[in-house]
Amino acid sequence: MESVQYGTKTIDFHLRYSDRKSLGIEVHPDLSVWAIAPTKSSLQDIKDNLLKKAKWINKQQSFFSQFLPRTPEREYVSGETHLYLGRRYILRIRKSSEDKVKLKGGELIVFYKRDNSREHVKELLTGWYYNHASVRFKKEIENSLSKFNGRIKEKPPIEIRRMKNRWGSCTPKGRVIINPELIKAPTKCIDYVLIHELCHLVHPNHSKEFYQLQSSLMPNWEKWKEKLELVMG
């Protein structure tokens, strides 16, 4: 992901290189911005051209935003739905001898000992999501690493950390950071994010080679990226 600053607004954009002769700029229904650039284009030239189209980009994003599904703010009360691995579960809150969370059938059940306030239910559920994300992501990243056929020599350090605007990140030192909220998305969407970040261990920037590698490992990654944005909003 690259970005440019337009006034007080940051425009994040995905960059892909192709054999085309001129830069193409697309705004997708999920509000994502894509720059499809000629192979030999410099990043600075791409950013300069994007800034020239910034007003149009904002207009397109405003248009598409009215069609996006609106997820109501969670109130953490019995009967509302919560996502886990792409499926919606009905939240149930029940009195018990201990604080715990269980997934049973189509229900996500929060058991409380004394405090059934919204804040406490949210705290219990957030902790449950974090623990499941930590176990699941570390297991799935092993599966993703096996697809690289030795391109990545050592398993990178994994960190589960909440990020405001990102599902994943790869630091310059090779640490892969994954947002625990991703555990709410479908498994294939999780695979897409993990493969994307692991590709950065081979190609740090969003170069033509980066997208070639990503496409070779997950040919339909665009489908799962779009689904991730639509489902998780």
BELVENJO-V743031 format. One record per pair of residues at least 24 apart in sequence whose C-alpha atoms are under 10 Angstrom apart, sorted by sequence separation. I is the first residue (numbers start at 1). J is the second residue. D is the distance in whole Angstrom. If there is no record, write none. Layout:
[[I:J:D] [I:J:D]]
This chain:
[[17:41:8] [25:49:9] [33:57:8] [84:108:9] [100:124:7] [101:125:7] [134:158:9] [169:193:9] [170:194:10] [174:198:9] [176:200:9] [24:49:10] [25:50:8] [32:57:10] [81:106:10] [82:107:9] [83:108:9] [99:124:8] [100:125:9] [101:126:10] [134:159:8] [168:193:6] [169:194:9] [176:201:9] [192:217:10] [196:221:9] [23:49:8] [24:50:10] [31:57:9] [81:107:9] [82:108:8] [101:127:9] [102:128:9] [134:160:6] [167:193:7] [168:194:8] [170:196:9] [171:197:9] [174:200:8] [175:201:9] [192:218:7] [195:221:9] [23:50:9] [31:58:9] [33:60:10] [81:108:9] [100:127:10] [101:128:7] [133:160:8] [134:161:10] [166:193:10] [167:194:9] [169:196:9] [170:197:6] [174:201:6] [191:218:9] [15:43:9] [25:53:8] [33:61:9] [79:107:9] [93:121:8] [100:128:8] [101:129:10] [168:196:8] [169:197:6] [170:198:8] [172:200:9] [173:201:9] [174:202:10] [192:220:9] [193:221:9] [27:56:9] [31:60:8] [32:61:8] [131:160:10] [168:197:7] [169:198:9] [170:199:9] [171:200:9] [172:201:9] [192:221:6] [3:33:10] [27:57:7] [31:61:5] [78:108:10] [130:160:8] [167:197:10] [170:200:7] [171:201:9] [174:204:9] [188:218:10] [191:221:9] [192:222:9] [15:46:9] [26:57:8] [27:58:9] [29:60:9] [30:61:8] [31:62:8] [78:109:9] [130:161:9] [169:200:9] [170:201:8] [192:223:10] [193:224:9] [1:33:10] [2:34:10] [25:57:9] [27:59:10] [28:60:9] [29:61:8] [31:63:9] [78:110:9] [130:162:10] [172:204:8] [189:221:8] [192:224:7] [193:225:8] [1:34:10] [2:35:10] [27:60:7] [28:61:8] [31:64:7] [77:110:10] [171:204:9] [188:221:9] [189:222:10] [191:224:9] [192:225:7] [13:47:10] [26:60:9] [27:61:7] [29:63:9] [30:64:7] [31:65:7] [76:110:10] [91:125:10] [170:204:8] [189:223:9] [190:224:9] [29:64:5] [30:65:8] [141:176:10] [188:223:10] [189:224:5] [190:225:9] [193:228:9] [28:64:8] [29:65:8] [188:224:6] [189:225:6] [192:228:9] [13:50:9] [27:64:9] [29:66:10] [30:67:9] [31:68:9] [187:224:10] [188:225:9] [189:226:9] [29:67:8] [30:68:7] [186:224:9] [189:227:7] [190:228:9] [11:50:9] [29:68:8] [30:69:10] [77:116:9] [188:227:9] [189:228:6] [4:44:10] [11:51:9] [76:116:10] [77:117:9] [188:228:9] [189:229:9] [2:43:9] [76:117:9] [77:118:7] [137:178:8] [186:227:9] [4:46:10] [5:47:9] [76:118:6] [137:179:10] [156:198:9] [185:227:9] [186:228:8] [189:231:10] [4:47:6] [11:54:8] [75:118:7] [76:119:8] [82:125:10] [137:180:9] [155:198:10] [185:228:7] [3:47:8] [4:48:9] [6:50:10] [74:118:10] [75:119:9] [76:120:9] [77:121:8] [134:178:9] [184:228:10] [185:229:10] [2:47:9] [6:51:7] [9:54:10] [76:121:6] [77:122:9] [84:129:8] [133:178:9] [134:179:10] [137:182:9] [156:201:9] [186:231:9] [4:50:8] [5:51:8] [6:52:10] [11:57:9] [75:121:10] [76:122:6] [133:179:9] [134:180:7] [137:183:8] [152:198:8] [182:228:9] [185:231:7] [186:232:10] [3:50:10] [4:51:7] [7:54:10] [11:58:9] [75:122:9] [76:123:10] [133:180:5] [136:183:8] [140:187:9] [144:191:7] [148:195:9] [152:199:9] [184:231:9] [185:232:7] [6:54:7] [74:122:9] [84:132:10] [85:133:10] [132:180:9] [133:181:8] [143:191:9] [144:192:9] [147:195:9] [151:199:9] [153:201:10] [184:232:8] [5:54:9] [6:55:9] [9:58:10] [76:125:9] [130:179:9] [131:180:9] [133:182:8] [134:183:9] [141:190:10] [145:194:9] [152:201:7] [4:54:9] [130:180:6] [133:183:5] [140:190:8] [141:191:8] [144:194:7] [145:195:8] [148:198:9] [151:201:9] [152:202:7] [182:232:9] [129:180:7] [130:181:8] [132:183:7] [133:184:9] [136:187:10] [140:191:7] [143:194:10] [144:195:6] [148:199:9] [151:202:7] [181:232:9] [6:58:10] [129:181:8] [130:182:10] [131:183:10] [142:194:10] [143:195:10] [144:196:10] [127:180:10] [129:182:9] [130:183:8] [137:190:8] [141:194:6] [145:198:8] [126:180:9] [129:183:7] [136:190:10] [137:191:9] [140:194:8] [141:195:8] [144:198:8] [145:199:10] [148:202:10] [126:181:9] [129:184:8] [140:195:10] [137:194:8] [141:198:9] [167:228:10] [148:213:9] [148:214:10] [148:216:10] [147:216:10] [148:217:8] [147:217:7] [147:218:10] [144:217:9] [86:182:10] [88:184:9] [84:181:9] [85:182:8] [86:183:8] [87:184:8] [83:181:10] [84:182:9] [85:183:6] [86:184:6] [87:185:8] [84:183:6] [85:184:5] [86:185:4] [87:186:7] [83:183:8] [84:184:4] [85:185:5] [86:186:4] [83:184:5] [84:185:7] [85:186:5] [86:187:7] [82:184:8] [83:185:7] [84:186:8] [85:187:6] [86:188:9] [83:186:9] [84:187:10] [85:188:9] [86:189:9] [85:189:9] [86:190:10] [85:190:9] [86:227:10] [86:228:9] [87:231:10] [86:231:8] [86:232:9] [83:231:9] [83:232:9] [71:231:9] [68:229:10] [69:230:8] [71:232:9] [68:230:8] [69:231:8] [70:232:10] [71:233:8] [43:206:10] [68:231:10] [69:232:9] [70:233:8] [43:207:10] [69:233:7] [1:166:10] [68:233:8] [1:169:10] [39:207:9] [40:208:10] [39:208:7] [38:208:10] [37:208:9] [17:206:9] [15:205:9] [16:206:7] [17:207:7] [18:208:7] [15:206:6] [16:207:7] [17:208:5] [14:206:8] [15:207:8] [16:208:6] [17:209:9] [15:208:9] [16:209:9] [17:210:10] [16:210:9] [17:211:8] [32:226:9] [16:211:7] [17:212:9] [30:225:10] [15:211:9] [16:212:10] [30:226:7] [29:226:9] [30:227:9] [32:229:9] [28:226:9] [30:228:9] [31:229:9] [30:229:6] [31:230:10] [29:229:10] [30:230:6] [29:230:9] [31:233:10] [2:205:9] [30:233:8] [1:205:8] [2:206:8] [1:206:7]]
